Amino acid sequence: MMERGSRFDFKNIEEIVDLSDSEGENKNTWEREIERTWEAVPENRKGELKNVKFLERQQRKRLKRSQEVAQVEKGMVRYLNLVIDFSEAMNERDLKPTRKLAASRIACNFIKEFFNQNPISQMGIIVGYDKYAKKVTDLSGNPNQQIKKLNQVTEDLLHHGGEFSLQNSLEAAKGSLQHIPPYGSREVLIVMGALRTCDHGDIFETIEEIKKHKIRVSVISLSAQTYICNQITKSTNGRYDVSMSRSHFETVFLEHVKPYTIHSSQKIQRKWIRMGFPKKQTNNYPSLCQCHNEFSYSGYVCPKCKTKSCELPTDCQVCARTMVSSSHLARCYHHLLPVPPFQELPAVESKRGRWTGECFGCQLKLDTEDRLVTICPKCKRYFCVPCDVYIHDSLHNCPGCLSTT
């Protein structure tokens, strides 16, 4: 333990995080010795306090980015059923204002980001309450309609509760996913706050049916880990997360936006998909659209059957052809050809313990004593962590590489 008032320098962030004794890492909190954290205050060369939490947060972002694998097979056309628990357990107030309202609001952000990153995919919403599973929306590619229906059902069922039926929810999700095309990725994401499920039959038979139809089930629990949810996610090669806080809940929720890596037991068939690329037409007279049955002056006309639709992407109501724009199709390839992970500033370039420079993206002054600095392995440009995250999550192109081409 360092003496009070002592000054020292940390060479890397790992030394800041690992302040505890290695022998006590496996002990419970009440079994460890008292940690006098106020006696170990990190300082820089000027004697100023370092923002340890900020550095640790940046390190976690970098660690998450470095764990991603680029050369894997992923499903571009996803069919996802979002199941939200609306039982009595979701009326708890550990997430403000309630679990139900918090889950609904975060789900709306998830829907926007899902269709932004997966524009040719489709989503349906199912809510479970009073031992029933109610289908709010069918599988579709209209995010505005999904959000509108979810807000409406949240308001209608705000004071409803009862028991949650996991089996009925899986049956409802399976019913809409078992008839999708063989080239699509079939997924179910369950947001569950209850610790028990009230089912009418043997849920393990339902799990076998889910496996038979190659449906991947992932669960986000707001309470604790349960055996049955753990078995479902393991059997279907899904993911199981337990929310620790509101921010953690939102983080793990949004992590399901990107396509999953396809497991060897869930290989999808490769097949040519017929798509149409309609142009937007505006007339001086109104005409009827087939998606909302309303009159409008502009819309997208199907190149095959000449049926009018209001927005893209969508499926033609007459010939069932998928209609998209070229930008939608290009965004899907970002997951197959991602930007390579940036590397942290090597210790070789900072032998003197400090490196200063400028971020190529936002022109921010960088100092290794206060911030983590990353390098593109191709163009060798320097970036701060916020620009690193923005490039990989939203831009999907390295500005440094584009400037050299």
C-alpha positions, 0 to 999 in steps of 0.5 A: 500500500502506498503512503499518503501523499505519495506521487507515482505514475502509471504506465498503462490503464491495467495498472490503474484497474488492478489495484487490489491484491491478486490473492484476494481476487477470488474472495468475497467483498466482506472477506477482503482487506480494507482498500484505502482507495483515497491513498492511491490517487493517480496523478500525471506529470503536472500533479493533476488528477487523472480521470480514472473512470474516463480512462477505464470507460475508454478501455472497455470500449476498446476491449469490446471492439477488439473482441469482434471477429471480422471473417465470419458468416452472418445473416444479412436478411434477418427475421426477428421477433421481439418478445417483451414481458408485460407481466406483474413483474414488469411493474417493479420500480428498480428501473425508473419509472417502471420496468415496463416503461423503461423496456418500452422506451429502450425497445423503441431505440432498438427498433430504430437502430435495428432497421438502420443497420439491417434495412432489408430485415423484418421485425415483429413484436409480441407482448406476454401478460396474463398467461397469454402472448399477444402479437402486436405487429407482424413481421415487417420492415416499417420501423415507424409502424412498429414504434407506434404500435408498441407505444400504443400497446404500452399505454393500453397495458400499462396497469395490466399484469398477471403471470408471464408465459414463456411457452406461449410467447415462444409458440407465437414467435415460432408460428410466424418464423417457421414459414419464412424463406430458407435464406433468412435468419430466424431469431427471437429476442426475449426481454423478461422481468419475471422469475417464473413462467406459467405454461400450459404444457411441456416447455421442453417440447417447445424448445425441441420444436424451436431447434427443429426450425433453426430459430435462435433465442436470446434472452435479456433478464431484468431480475436474475438468471433462471435455469429454463432461460439458460437452457433455451439459449444454450440449446438454440445457440443464443445469448443470455444477459442479466441486466445490472442497471439501466445503462447496462440494460440499454447496452446489452439490448443494442448489442443485438442490433448487429447480425449474429454469427451463424452457428454450424448447426443453423446454416441457412440456404443460399438462394438468389433473392428477387428485388426491385429498385423502384424510383420515387414518382410524384404526380399532380393527382393523388393515387392509392397506395397499397401499404396504407390504403390512403391517397398520396401524391408521391410514392414508389412504384413496383417495377414488376406490377406497378403497385404504389408503396409509400416508403422503402424498404418494403414488400410489394402487397401484390407480387411480394417482391422486396423493394429496396434502394441501393443505399439499403443494400450497401448498408447490409454489406457493412457487417460482411466487410467491416472496418478492421479494428483499430490498434492502441498506440504502441508503447514503442511510439511513447518510450518517454511515457507520453505522446501528443498529437491530433485526432484525424477525425475530429482534430482533437488534441490527444495526449496519452496521459489523459486519453487512449489513442488508436491507430488504423492498421492500414492508413496509420492515422491516429484517432480518439476513442469516440471517433473510433467507435463512431467509425465502426458503429455508424460510418463504417468507413475509415476517413484516413483510408478514404483520403489516401485513395 
